[in-house]
Amino acid sequence: MTTSALRAKPRTPRRIAFSQKLGRWDVKISPYLYVSPFFIVFAVVGLFPLLYTAWVSLHKWDLIAGQGPWVGLDNFTFVLGQDQFWEALRNTLSIFLLSSVPQILLALLIAAVLDNNLRGSTFWRMSVLLPYIIMPVAVGLIFGQLFADKYGLINNLLGHIGIPAIGWHTDAFSAQIAIATMVNFRWTGYNALILLAGMQAIPRDLYESAAIDGAGRLRRFFSITIPQLRPTMIFVIITATIGGLQIFDEPTVFDQYGTGGADHQYLTLTMYLHNIGWQQLDFGRASAIAWLLFVVIILIGLINLAITRRIASNEGRLR
């Protein structure tokens, strides 16, 4: 048989064994199986309650009687027409700004200090996390004594230096500063450790090259650390935004009544939601408040994202 005849002979297709097919399926399907537990849990404890809350907000819903008639957007109209809702929204945004901005800046400073070769670095890194594991009730009791109007430690110290006592529970701005201090006490160390993890992932060669070129510590911090830390900063800012707008524990335990002050001077949206849902037993209006809070969080998150992208684009132009 000639060579041309051998080439013309059709080859019998090779059968793929079942084990090889199974291996191919494993390569294609296994990544989805690995991430599926998160999406399953999120669908059960996150997405379903979110959609169910939207359904409840469109009905007259009582805790005892259950689902009532369809009311459409009446619950939203009622909530938006209440002055107490706008007071709670203003207080929430004020406490959020007073807590989140100093908190992130202080956490960044602490992370930069812990990133150095300190003696007993493990001890210091564990120490900054201690306030986070303290129960909010305990923090509220401690800071409630510190910021007491008459016999509080801070007012006593101010009195010794000739400054009049501050009405921490009566003045709106002072009360919000006190609550923001409680929030910063609990969450600054937590965010500092996240930022520290991001800093330690930055290649040390960049710092060594900058040091050889004569760059000082501040120059290396702003030219290397901050740009390389941008993804971690975005994560910290987003989580701080969500947590700051959902603040509930600190203003609730700030006084013995847990109502947000006599004049609602530190009433937050989550406290207002709790009052409508569990005191007035109106789950429809409470669900409407929850969805309005969700919209506020989304809007502020989009603003943060736009600012972050603007900063990133400006840095790219400067380079």
N, C-alpha and C positions, 0 to 999 in steps of 0.2 A: 504494500500500500504506500502510495506516494505521500509526500509531506502536505501537498495541497489537499489531498483527500482527508488526511487527519485533521487539518484545520477546519474543513467543511463539516465535520461530524458534530452534531449538536451535543452540548454538554448537559448531562442530567442535573436538574436543579437540586441543590443540597437542602435537605430537610433540616429545619431548625428544631433542635430539641426543646422539650417543654421547659427544662431548667433554664435554657438560654432565654426563652420568652419570659419566664418568670423573673429572670434577672433584669431584662429590659423594663418590665412593668415596675419592678422595684425601684429602678433609677428614676422613672417618670412619676410614680405615685408617692413614693416615700417622702419627698419634701412636703407635699400637701398633708400627709398624715402627721408629720412632725409638728406642723403649725396648727393643725385642726383643733387640738384641745383648747388653745386660746380663743379661737373664734366660737367654739361651742359654748365655753363658759361665758364669753362676752354676750352671745346671743341670749343666754338664759338669764344672766344677772344684770346685763346692761341694756341690750337692745329691746328685749321684751318689756321690761319695766318702763323704758322710755316711750315706746309706742302705746303701752297700756295707759300711761299717764296722760298722753294726748287724747285717748278715747275718753278717759274720765273727765278731762277738762271741758269736754263738749256736752256734758250731761249735768243735771242736778244730782249730786251724789252725796248721800248721807252715810255716816259711819254705821248707824244702826239699820236704817231702812234700805241701804244699798243703792243700786242704780235707780235713778229717777228718769224723768222725761228728758228728751233731747232739747238743749237750749242753745246749741250752736256756739257763737262767740260771745254770748251774754256774760259768761264768767270773766272773760278777758276785759270786756267793756266795763264791768263793775270794778274789777281790780284797778284798771288804769284810771278810773274816776275817783279813787280814794286818795286823799292827801297822805295818808299813812304809808301807802305804797311808795310814793315819791320821796317821803322822808327816809324810809328804809333804804331806798336805792341810793340816795345822796350819802347817807351814813356808810353804806357798804363801799361805795367808791372812795370815800374819804379815808376810811380805815385801810382799804386796799392800797392806796397810794402811800399812806403814812407807814405801812408795814413792808410792802414788797420792795420798794425802791431802796430804803436803807438796808433791808435784809440782804438783798443781792449784792450790794456794794460791800457790806461788812463780810459776807460769806466769801467774796472774792479776795478780800484782804487776808482773811484767816487762812484760806487755801494757799495763798502765795507764801505766807509765813510757814505753814506746815510743809510746803514743798521743799524747803531747805533741809539741810542735814542737821537736824536738831538732836540733842541728846534725849533719849527716851521718847522718840517720835511716836511709837505705838501708844504710849500713855497719853500724849497730848491729843492724838487723833481719836482715841476713845473718849477723852474728856469732853471734847466739843459735841459729842453725840449724847451725852448724859441728859441735857435738858429735853431732848426729843422723846426720851422714854418715860419722862415724868407724866403722870396723868394730868389731863387738863384741869380737873377739879382741884388737885393739889396746887397747880400753878395759880389758879384763880384765887384760892384761899390765901396763898402767900402774897400775891400782888395786891389782893384786896386789902390786906393789912398795910402794905407799903404805901398804897395810894388812898388810904382812908382820909376822909375830909378833916376830921378833928384831931385824931391821935395817930395819924399815920407817920411812919418813919420819915418819909420824904418831906412832909410839911414841917415836922419838927426840925429837920436839918435846915430847911429854908428859913424857919423862924430864928435860928441861931445866927444867921448871917443877915438878918434884917429884911427878908423878903416875906410879904404877906402870904398866908396860907392859900393854896389853890383848891378850888372846888372840883376835885377830880370826878365826882359823881354827879355834879350839878351842871357844870359847864360842858357844853357839847364838845368843843375842840379839845379840852383837857382830858375828857373821858375817852375820846378816840385816840389820843396820844398814849394814854395808859393801856388801852386794849392793844394798840399796835405794838407797844413794848412787850406785852405778854406774848404776842404772836412771834415777834422777833426772837425772844428768848427761847422759844421752843424750836423754831425752824431754821435759824441761822446756821447752827452746827451741821444740821442734816444737809443743807445745800452746800455748805463748805466742803463736806466730804465728797459730794458728787463732783464739784469743781476740782477738787484735789485729784480725783481719779482721772479727770480729763487732762489736768496738767502733767501728770506722770506719764501719760501716753504720748506726750510731745517728745520727739527725738532730741536727745541731749546734744547731738552733733550741731544742731542749730545754735544752741547757746554757746558752745565752744567756739564755733566759727565767728559768732558775733563778738564774743569776748576778745578773740584775737584781733578783730578789726577795730577794737577800742570802744565798743558799745558798753555803757554802764548798765546797772541793774534796771533802772527805770526805762531806759531805752530798750533793753531786751524784753522787759515786761510788756510794754505797749506795742513793740514791733514784732514780737514772736509769740508771747503767751496769749495775748488777747485775740489776734487773728486765728491762731491754731485752736483756740478754745471756743470758737464761735458755735459749733454744733452743740456742745455741752451747755453753753450759755442759753441757747434757744430752748433746750429742754428744760432748764431750770426756770427760765422766764415763763414758759407755758404752764408748768406745774404750779409755780407761785401765783400765777394769774387765776388758775382754777381754784386753788386752795384759798386764796385771798378773797375771792368773790363768794365763796361758800362758807365763810366764817360763821361759826355758831357757838362753839364751846366757850371761847374766851369772853364774849359779851354776855353770855347767859350766866356764867358763874361770877361775873364781875361784882354783882351785888346779890343780896339774899333773896330778892324777888324774882330775878331772871326775866324781867319784862322789857329790858332795854332802856330803863330810866323813867322817871316820872313824866317827863315830857318827850319820851321816845328819842332822846338825844343820841343814843347809841344803839338803837334798834336796827338790826340788819334784815336783809331780805329773807334769809333762812329762818330767823326768829319770827318774822311776820308770817311766813309760810306755816311755821309750827303753831302759831296762835290761831290762824284761820282753820287749820286742819284738825288740831287736837283740842282746842278750847271751844271753838264754834262748831266743830264737827262737820264742816263743809268741805268735803274732799274735792268737789268740782272746782271751787275757787282756789283751793290750795294747789291743785294740779295746774291751774292756769298760772299761778305765781311761779311754780317750778319751771314751766315752759318759758315764761318771760325771763327768768334768771338764766335759763339755758341760752336764750337768744343774746342776752347781754354778754355772757361769757364768749360766745362765738364772735360777736362783733369786736370785743376787746382783743380776742385772740387774733383776728384778722388784722387789726391795727398793729399789734405787736409784730406780726409776720411781715407786714408792709414796711414797717420801720427797719426791721432786721435786714430785709432785702435791699432797702435803700442804702443802709450803712455798708452792706457787702458790695454793692455796685460802686459806691464812692471809693471804697478801698481798692477795688479793682482798677479804677481810673487813676488813682494816685500811684499805683504801681506801674 
